[in-house]
Amino acid sequence: MTPTSHTGNGKDTHPILQHRINLSTTHNNHNTTTAPSSSTLLKWRKPRLTRLVALRYLILTGSALFLYLRYLHRLIFIDYSAFPARTGRVIIHPGHNPGFSAPVYNITDDILRSTTTTTSSSSSPYHPLRDQNLMIDRAIAELDKRYQSVFIQPSTLNCRTSLETQELLRTRFLNPDGTPKRQHKVMIALNLHASQDVLPAITNAILNSMRYMGLENVFVSIYENGSWDHTSEGLAHLEQILTGLGVAHHIRTAKEETVWLGVDRITLLAEYRNLALSAMDQAEKRLGGVSELVFINDVYLCAQDILEVIWQRHFQKADASCGTDWKESESILGYGGWLWKPSTETETASSDDAPGKSVYLYDSWVARSLTGKTLRPRLDLLTHFRDAYGVIFNQEDSKLYQTRFQRALPVPVYSCWNGIIALDPTPFKYAQGLTFRAADRTAGECPSSECQLLAKDFWSLGFDRWIIVPKVAVTYAQNIYYAEALVRGSNRDHRPLSDRPQQATDDDQNWSDKIVWSSYSKPDTVVCWPDMYKFHIDFEWNHVLESPYNPKLLNASSATARAADPGSTHFAV
């Protein structure tokens, strides 16, 4: 049989193959008939794409407009009207004396029970009840035991001063026989809330400072409220210890918690500070006049820190002297709990177990330089994640401020608070004496901290010499009190003098302990850092500036304000 030939016309094609060819032809014809052309497809897609693009554009535009109206106009233009003042009723509870709930401390029995009267080689017999240091030692030991009875751990902060500091304290505050010179009449004021961890360190510092000032020359005023821990119980025992020592005091505790809802925060904080200040008249009577008002925050500090701010205020002829307050810098990886971090109890077991800790200045909200700037860059996202000691005063055109700060010399500033401050009490003693206050929003005043507003009022009355004392470095955690950056040049620097930087031959302001006030000028404007309760960032290039003075006080008599110091040559307003 001859094979069938395969020709193009398919007449002699095998039947099965011919069937497949017919099916393929039919399918191709069907596709050709139903598939739209490319031009038809574009015409159909174009309206749909246009609608999607328009919808996305509207969404983006609407979102941007919402963000601008909601946030960005505040970020860029700092519109205070976008932050209306909260007018809720401020509820203040005056508190009560907690001492009635604690047993009486009889220091006479405590001392005589374990001490016998002896006669020294001098003509006058030694009597333990006249030994002020012995009385303070016993009082601190008794207070430690009482703290433990109410579940408060005694302080473990190492307050060993350097040999240089010990000598300075002796020459500044003590007579050759070791008794206090009694040159200062000091009112120490505190506001406390849930502070049982730091309370023993604060009370130790206050009691030990009395070795140099005299028990009869110190008045302690404390207001505490709303604590959920054992702070109020600890204050009850402190009240009895001070009574036993014969130290004048005014301590009030309030169990009621603070009501923040709808209330202006600064108004409330100002009222709390005024409650601690309210005992000024009582202190005046008990001490025979107050020469120094010292406010202390809930910080870790030692007696030499209190004494240093007092001494420097008088030595520099200043109206206010502040320390510096510090917190530990955080790890970027550890932020938010990404990395394990030791517990607070472990970290604070020893005061000098973490010399390598990095730190940053905490209270930059209040502090302003003499040029009106913040002490560190405000919009610095890495401030809390690195050692920020070196950035203090780095925004100044003159290097004088930063040089003095890094050499632990007092630096003139416009305002400060920084955990501890010694103030001239004179402005508080007028018939219409100063008090802490919130901003006058009706006058367009920057709604800043009550502490910075106090500085503004001081300046307006002619009390315009404010300084920061770098040697005083208080902390909000015990484990960084001995951080290396804070120890250098401080009152706890134990390095030999030979290991420290040597002073230059010329005695200019870079090296001089004494501030030459004529070398500095007053600020024309001050950066406003408002207390805003909504999301808010003030761009560095668009700071809001305000006057450094309170116009309501500028008409006050400068002569009256300076009556206590007629020979002073302060900045002219």
C-alpha positions in Angstrom: 0.0 0.0 0.0 1.3 3.4 -0.9 1.6 5.9 1.9 -0.9 8.8 1.9 0.7 12.1 0.8 0.4 15.2 3.0 -0.6 18.1 0.9 -1.5 21.7 1.9 -5.1 21.4 0.7 -5.8 18.6 3.2 -7.8 16.6 0.6 -5.6 13.5 1.1 -5.0 14.2 4.9 -5.5 11.5 7.5 -9.0 11.9 9.1 -7.8 12.3 12.7 -5.2 14.9 11.7 -7.7 16.8 9.6 -10.1 17.0 12.6 -7.4 18.6 14.8 -6.7 21.1 12.1 -10.3 22.1 11.9 -10.6 22.5 15.7 -7.5 24.8 15.7 -8.8 26.9 12.9 -12.2 27.3 14.6 -10.5 28.4 17.9 -8.3 30.9 16.2 -11.3 32.4 14.3 -13.2 32.6 17.6 -10.4 34.5 19.3 -10.0 36.8 16.4 -13.6 37.6 16.5 -14.0 38.3 20.3 -10.7 40.0 21.4 -11.0 43.8 21.6 -8.4 45.9 19.9 -5.7 47.7 21.9 -7.3 51.1 21.3 -10.6 49.8 22.6 -8.8 48.5 25.8 -7.2 51.9 26.5 -10.5 53.7 26.0 -12.0 51.4 28.6 -9.1 51.7 31.2 -8.5 55.4 31.0 -11.6 56.6 32.9 -10.9 54.0 35.6 -7.3 55.1 36.1 -8.4 58.7 36.2 -10.9 58.0 38.9 -8.2 56.1 41.0 -5.7 58.8 40.7 -8.2 61.5 41.6 -9.3 59.5 44.6 -5.8 59.0 45.8 -5.0 62.7 45.3 -8.1 63.6 47.3 -7.1 61.3 50.1 -3.6 62.6 50.3 -4.7 66.2 50.1 -7.3 65.6 52.8 -4.8 63.9 55.0 -2.3 66.6 54.6 -4.9 69.3 55.3 -6.1 67.4 58.4 -2.5 67.0 59.7 -1.8 70.7 59.1 -5.0 71.9 60.8 -4.6 69.4 63.6 -0.8 69.5 64.2 1.5 71.2 61.7 0.3 74.8 62.2 1.3 74.3 65.9 4.6 72.8 64.9 5.5 75.5 62.6 3.9 78.6 64.0 3.4 77.7 67.6 -0.2 79.0 67.8 -1.0 79.3 71.5 -4.7 79.6 70.7 -4.5 76.0 69.5 -3.8 75.1 73.1 -6.5 76.8 75.1 -5.9 77.1 78.8 -7.4 74.4 80.9 -9.8 76.1 83.4 -10.8 73.1 85.6 -11.0 73.8 89.3 -7.7 73.3 91.1 -8.2 71.2 94.2 -5.5 71.6 96.8 -5.5 69.7 100.1 -3.5 71.4 102.8 -2.7 68.1 104.5 -2.1 67.4 108.2 0.9 67.0 110.6 1.9 63.3 110.2 4.0 63.3 113.4 1.1 62.3 115.6 1.2 58.8 114.2 4.8 58.2 115.1 6.4 57.6 118.6 8.1 60.5 120.2 11.9 60.6 119.9 13.7 61.5 123.1 17.2 62.3 122.2 18.3 62.9 125.8 17.4 59.4 126.8 19.0 58.0 123.6 22.3 59.7 124.2 22.6 59.3 128.0 21.6 55.7 127.8 24.8 54.7 126.1 27.1 57.6 126.8 28.8 58.7 130.0 29.9 62.3 130.8 33.6 62.7 130.9 36.0 65.5 131.6 38.3 66.6 128.8 41.8 68.1 129.2 40.3 71.5 128.6 38.8 73.6 131.5 35.2 73.0 130.4 33.8 69.5 131.0 32.6 67.6 127.9 28.9 66.9 127.9 27.4 64.7 125.1 24.2 66.7 124.9 26.3 69.7 123.8 28.0 67.5 121.1 26.0 68.5 118.0 27.7 65.9 115.8 26.9 63.1 118.3 23.3 64.2 118.4 23.1 64.1 114.6 24.8 60.7 114.4 22.3 59.2 116.9 19.3 60.9 115.1 20.4 59.4 111.7 20.8 55.9 113.2 17.4 56.2 114.9 15.7 57.4 111.7 17.3 54.5 109.7 15.7 52.0 112.2 12.4 53.8 111.9 12.5 53.8 108.2 12.9 50.0 108.1 9.9 49.6 110.4 7.8 51.2 107.7 9.4 49.2 104.8 11.8 52.0 103.7 15.4 51.0 103.1 18.0 53.3 104.6 20.3 55.2 102.2 23.3 53.4 100.8 24.6 56.5 99.0 28.3 57.0 99.5 28.8 60.7 100.4 32.5 60.5 101.0 33.9 63.9 100.1 37.3 64.6 98.5 40.0 65.9 100.8 39.9 69.2 99.0 36.1 69.5 99.6 36.5 68.5 103.3 39.0 71.4 103.8 36.7 73.8 102.0 33.8 72.9 104.1 35.8 73.4 107.3 37.1 76.8 106.3 33.8 78.0 104.9 31.4 76.9 107.6 33.3 76.0 110.8 35.3 77.9 113.4 38.8 76.7 114.3 37.3 74.7 117.2 34.9 72.9 114.8 31.7 74.6 115.8 29.5 76.2 113.1 30.1 79.8 112.2 26.3 80.2 112.0 26.4 82.7 109.2 23.4 81.3 107.4 19.8 81.1 108.4 18.4 78.5 106.0 14.9 77.4 105.1 14.9 74.1 103.2 11.7 73.4 101.2 10.7 70.1 99.6 7.7 68.9 97.5 7.4 65.1 97.6 5.2 62.5 96.0 5.8 58.7 96.2 9.4 59.3 97.1 10.2 56.6 99.6 13.3 55.3 97.6 15.0 58.7 97.6 13.7 60.0 101.0 16.5 58.5 103.1 19.2 60.1 100.9 17.6 63.5 101.1 17.1 63.4 104.9 20.7 62.2 105.4 21.9 65.1 103.3 19.8 67.6 105.3 20.8 66.3 108.7 24.5 66.2 107.8 24.4 69.7 106.4 23.3 70.8 109.9 26.8 69.8 111.2 28.1 72.9 109.3 25.2 75.3 109.7 23.9 74.5 113.2 20.7 72.7 114.3 19.2 76.0 115.4 19.9 77.7 112.0 17.8 75.4 109.8 14.1 75.3 109.2 12.6 72.3 107.2 9.4 72.7 105.3 7.9 69.7 103.4 4.6 69.2 101.6 3.7 65.7 100.4 0.5 64.5 98.8 -1.1 61.5 97.1 1.7 59.0 97.7 0.7 55.4 97.3 3.9 54.2 99.0 5.3 54.7 102.5 6.5 58.3 102.0 4.0 59.8 104.4 4.9 57.2 107.1 8.6 58.0 106.7 7.8 61.7 107.1 6.0 61.0 110.3 9.1 59.6 111.8 11.2 62.4 110.3 8.9 64.9 112.1 9.6 63.2 115.4 13.4 63.1 114.8 13.5 66.8 114.0 11.4 67.6 117.1 13.8 65.6 119.2 16.8 67.5 117.7 15.1 70.8 118.3 15.1 71.6 114.5 12.3 73.9 113.5 10.0 72.4 110.9 6.7 72.4 109.1 5.7 69.0 107.6 2.3 68.4 106.0 1.0 65.3 104.2 -2.2 64.8 102.3 -3.6 61.4 101.4 -5.8 62.7 98.6 -4.5 62.0 95.1 -4.0 64.9 92.6 -6.9 65.6 90.2 -5.2 66.4 86.9 -8.3 66.1 84.6 -9.1 69.4 82.9 -6.7 71.3 85.2 -3.9 73.5 84.2 -0.8 71.5 85.2 1.4 74.4 85.9 -1.2 76.1 88.1 -1.4 73.0 90.2 2.3 72.5 90.5 2.7 76.2 91.5 0.2 75.8 94.2 2.0 72.7 95.6 5.3 74.7 95.7 3.5 77.5 97.4 2.4 75.1 100.1 6.0 74.3 100.8 6.8 78.0 100.8 3.9 78.9 103.0 6.0 78.4 106.2 8.3 81.3 105.3 6.8 83.6 108.0 7.1 80.8 110.6 10.7 80.2 109.6 11.4 84.0 109.9 10.2 83.9 113.5 11.9 80.7 114.5 15.3 81.5 112.9 15.3 85.2 113.6 15.3 85.9 109.9 15.9 83.7 106.8 19.0 84.4 104.7 18.6 81.4 102.4 15.8 79.5 100.7 16.8 76.1 99.4 14.4 74.0 97.3 15.3 70.4 96.7 13.6 68.0 94.3 13.3 64.2 94.7 17.0 63.7 93.9 20.0 61.8 95.2 22.4 64.2 96.8 24.8 64.7 99.7 25.3 67.4 102.4 28.1 69.0 100.4 25.7 69.6 97.5 23.4 71.7 99.7 26.3 73.6 101.2 27.9 74.3 97.9 24.9 76.0 96.3 24.5 78.1 99.5 28.2 79.1 99.5 28.4 79.9 95.8 25.3 82.1 96.0 27.0 84.3 98.6 30.6 84.1 97.1 29.4 85.1 93.6 27.0 87.7 95.0 24.2 86.0 93.1 20.5 86.0 93.7 20.0 82.3 92.8 22.4 79.4 92.5 21.4 76.0 91.0 23.1 72.6 90.7 22.8 70.3 87.7 20.4 67.4 87.6 21.0 64.2 85.6 19.4 61.1 84.3 21.0 58.0 82.7 21.2 58.0 78.9 19.3 55.1 77.4 20.4 52.5 74.9 18.7 52.7 71.5 18.4 48.9 71.4 17.3 48.9 75.0 14.7 51.5 74.5 11.2 50.1 74.9 12.5 46.9 76.5 14.2 45.4 73.5 17.2 44.4 75.7 17.2 43.1 79.2 18.0 45.7 81.8 19.0 45.1 85.4 16.4 45.9 88.0 16.5 49.1 90.0 17.3 47.2 93.1 20.3 45.7 91.5 21.5 48.9 90.0 21.2 51.0 93.1 22.8 48.6 95.5 26.0 50.6 95.5 26.4 54.3 94.8 29.6 54.0 92.8 29.2 50.8 91.0 28.5 52.4 87.6 31.2 55.0 86.8 30.9 54.2 83.1 27.3 55.3 82.9 26.5 58.0 80.3 24.1 60.8 81.4 22.1 63.7 80.1 21.0 67.0 81.7 17.4 66.5 82.7 15.9 70.0 83.5 16.7 71.8 80.2 13.0 72.8 80.1 13.6 75.5 82.8 17.3 76.4 82.3 18.2 79.2 79.9 21.6 80.7 79.2 22.4 84.5 79.4 21.7 84.7 75.7 18.2 83.3 76.3 18.9 79.9 74.7 18.3 76.4 76.1 21.4 74.8 77.5 21.3 71.8 75.1 19.7 71.5 71.7 16.0 71.2 72.1 15.2 69.1 69.1 18.0 66.5 69.6 16.4 63.1 69.1 19.6 61.4 70.3 20.0 63.3 73.5 18.7 60.5 75.7 20.7 57.9 73.9 24.3 59.2 74.3 26.5 60.9 76.8 25.2 64.4 76.6 27.5 66.2 79.0 29.5 67.7 76.2 26.6 69.4 74.5 25.8 71.7 77.4 26.2 75.4 76.3 27.4 74.3 72.8 24.8 76.6 71.2 26.5 79.7 72.4 28.5 82.0 70.1 31.0 82.5 72.9 32.9 79.5 74.2 33.2 81.1 77.6 30.1 79.5 79.0 30.9 76.0 77.9 34.6 76.4 79.0 33.6 77.4 82.5 31.0 74.6 82.7 33.4 71.9 81.6 36.0 73.2 84.1 33.3 72.9 86.9 33.2 76.7 87.4 30.0 78.6 88.2 28.3 79.8 85.0 26.0 82.9 84.8 22.6 82.0 83.4 19.1 83.6 82.9 17.2 80.8 84.7 17.6 77.4 86.2 16.2 74.9 88.8 18.0 71.7 88.1 17.0 69.6 91.1 18.4 72.0 93.8 18.4 75.8 94.0 19.4 78.3 96.7 17.4 81.6 96.4 17.6 85.0 98.0 14.5 85.0 100.1 14.0 88.8 99.9 11.5 88.8 97.0 9.2 86.5 99.0 9.2 88.8 102.0 7.5 91.9 100.5 4.0 92.8 101.5 3.0 91.4 98.1 5.8 88.9 98.1 6.4 86.6 95.1 4.8 83.2 94.8 5.0 80.5 92.2 2.5 81.1 89.5 1.3 80.0 86.0 1.6 82.1 82.9 -0.8 84.9 82.3 -2.5 83.6 79.1 -4.6 86.7 78.7 -1.4 88.7 78.2 0.0 86.3 75.8 2.7 85.1 78.2 4.5 81.9 77.3 2.9 79.0 79.3 6.2 77.8 80.6 7.2 76.2 83.9 6.4 77.8 87.2 10.1 77.6 88.0 11.1 79.6 84.9 8.3 82.1 85.6 9.9 82.6 89.0 13.2 83.5 87.4 11.3 86.0 85.1 9.8 87.6 88.2 13.1 87.7 90.0 14.7 89.5 87.0 11.8 91.9 86.8 12.4 93.0 90.4 16.2 93.4 89.8 17.3 90.1 91.2 19.0 89.1 88.0 22.2 87.3 89.0 21.6 83.6 88.5 24.3 80.9 88.3 24.6 77.2 87.6 27.2 75.4 89.8 28.6 72.4 87.9 30.3 71.0 91.0 26.8 70.2 92.3 25.5 67.2 90.3 22.4 65.6 91.7 20.8 62.6 90.1 17.4 60.9 89.7 18.9 57.5 90.2 21.5 56.5 92.7 23.5 54.3 90.3 24.7 57.4 88.3 25.7 59.6 91.2 29.3 58.5 90.6 29.1 58.5 86.8 32.5 59.6 85.5 31.2 62.7 83.7 29.6 64.0 86.9 32.6 63.2 89.2 35.2 65.2 87.2 35.7 68.5 89.0 32.8 67.9 91.4 32.8 67.9 95.2 33.3 64.1 95.0 36.3 64.2 92.8 38.9 62.1 94.6 41.7 62.4 92.0 44.9 64.0 93.2 45.3 67.6 92.1 48.3 66.6 90.0 46.0 64.5 87.8 43.6 67.4 87.0 44.0 70.0 84.3 46.3 72.8 85.3 45.1 76.3 85.3 46.4 78.8 82.7 48.8 81.5 83.8 46.4 84.3 83.1 43.5 84.7 85.6 40.7 85.4 83.1 37.1 84.2 83.2 38.0 80.9 81.7 39.8 79.9 84.9 38.6 82.3 87.6 36.4 80.9 90.4 35.0 84.4 90.8 32.5 85.6 88.2 33.2 89.1 86.9 29.6 90.2 86.3 30.6 93.2 84.1 31.9 90.7 81.5 28.3 89.5 80.8 25.2 91.0 79.3 21.6 90.5 80.0 19.5 88.7 77.3 17.2 90.6 75.0 14.9 87.7 74.4 14.4 84.2 75.9 13.4 81.0 74.2 9.8 80.0 75.1 9.4 76.3 75.8 5.7 76.0 76.5 3.9 73.4 78.5 1.6 72.0 75.9 -0.8 69.2 76.7 -1.2 68.2 73.0 1.4 66.9 70.5 3.9 69.7 69.9 7.4 70.1 68.6 9.1 73.5 68.4 11.5 73.5 65.4 15.0 74.7 66.2 14.9 77.3 63.4 11.6 78.8 64.5 11.9 79.3 68.3 9.3 81.5 69.8 11.1 84.3 71.7 9.7 86.4 74.5 10.7 89.2 76.8 12.8 88.1 79.8 10.7 90.4 82.1 7.3 90.4 83.6 5.8 93.8 82.6 3.5 93.8 85.6 6.6 93.9 87.9 8.8 96.2 85.9 7.3 99.2 87.7 8.2 97.8 91.1 10.6 100.0 92.9 14.2 98.9 92.2 15.4 100.6 95.3 12.9 98.6 97.4 14.0 95.4 95.7 17.6 96.0 96.4 17.2 97.5 99.9 18.9 94.4 101.4 21.9 94.9 99.2 22.3 98.6 98.4 25.9 98.3 97.2 25.2 95.7 94.5 25.7 96.4 90.8 23.2 94.2 89.1 22.2 94.1 85.5 20.0 97.2 84.7 16.5 96.4 83.6 
